[in-house]
């Protein structure tokens, strides 16, 4: 179950980082870029926490 969560978090991070780049260069929107970039970072943090919890068990 933890592996599935980890893959889901990394997939979410990748999608939000791609959306952030798209927003910055195609739409030229700095606000949307920052929102999606922060959400991508959140998913990376969740993935690393999930990995730490699974190693602790």
C-alpha positions as a Markdown table, in Angstrom:
| # | Residue | x | y | z |
|---|---|---|---|---|
| 1 | Unk | 0.0 | 0.0 | 0.0 |
| 2 | Unk | 2.8 | 2.4 | 0.8 |
| 3 | Unk | 4.4 | 1.8 | -2.6 |
| 4 | Unk | 1.2 | 2.7 | -4.3 |
| 5 | Unk | 0.9 | 5.9 | -2.3 |
| 6 | Unk | 4.5 | 6.8 | -3.1 |
| 7 | Unk | 4.0 | 6.3 | -6.8 |
| 8 | Unk | 0.8 | 8.3 | -6.7 |
| 9 | Unk | 2.6 | 11.2 | -4.9 |
| 10 | Unk | 5.4 | 11.2 | -7.5 |
| 11 | Unk | 2.9 | 11.1 | -10.3 |
| 12 | Unk | 1.0 | 14.1 | -8.8 |
| 13 | Unk | 4.3 | 16.0 | -8.3 |
| 14 | Unk | 5.3 | 15.4 | -11.9 |
| 15 | Unk | 1.9 | 16.5 | -13.2 |
| 16 | Unk | 1.8 | 19.7 | -11.1 |
| 17 | Unk | 5.4 | 20.6 | -12.1 |
| 18 | Unk | 4.6 | 20.1 | -15.8 |
| 19 | Unk | 1.5 | 22.3 | -15.3 |
| 20 | Unk | 3.6 | 24.9 | -13.6 |
| 21 | Unk | 6.0 | 25.0 | -16.5 |
| 22 | Unk | 3.1 | 25.2 | -18.9 |
| 23 | Unk | 1.5 | 28.0 | -17.0 |
| 24 | Unk | 4.8 | 30.0 | -16.9 |
| 25 | Unk | 5.8 | 29.7 | -20.5 |
| 26 | Unk | 2.5 | 29.4 | -22.4 |
| 27 | Unk | 0.1 | 31.4 | -20.3 |
| 28 | Unk | 2.9 | 33.7 | -18.9 |
| 29 | Unk | 1.1 | 33.5 | -15.5 |
| 30 | Unk | 3.4 | 33.8 | -12.5 |
| 31 | Unk | 0.6 | 33.3 | -10.0 |
| 32 | Unk | -0.5 | 30.0 | -11.5 |
| 33 | Unk | 3.1 | 28.9 | -11.8 |
| 34 | Unk | 3.7 | 29.5 | -8.1 |
| 35 | Unk | 0.5 | 27.7 | -7.1 |
| 36 | Unk | 1.2 | 24.6 | -9.2 |
| 37 | Unk | 4.9 | 24.6 | -8.2 |
| 38 | Unk | 4.0 | 24.7 | -4.5 |
| 39 | Unk | 1.5 | 21.9 | -4.9 |
| 40 | Unk | 4.1 | 19.8 | -6.7 |
| 41 | Unk | 6.5 | 20.4 | -3.8 |
| 42 | Unk | 3.8 | 19.3 | -1.4 |
| 43 | Unk | 3.4 | 16.0 | -3.3 |
| 44 | Unk | 7.2 | 15.5 | -3.1 |
| 45 | Unk | 7.1 | 16.1 | 0.6 |
| 46 | Unk | 4.3 | 13.6 | 1.0 |
| 47 | Unk | 6.2 | 11.0 | -1.1 |
| 48 | Unk | 9.3 | 11.4 | 1.1 |
| 49 | Unk | 7.2 | 11.2 | 4.3 |
| 50 | Unk | 5.6 | 8.1 | 3.0 |
| 51 | Unk | 9.0 | 6.5 | 2.3 |
| 52 | Unk | 10.2 | 7.4 | 5.8 |
| 53 | Unk | 7.1 | 5.9 | 7.4 |
| 54 | Unk | 7.5 | 2.7 | 5.4 |
| 55 | Unk | 11.2 | 2.4 | 6.4 |
| 56 | Unk | 10.3 | 2.9 | 10.1 |
| 57 | Unk | 7.9 | 0.0 | 10.1 |
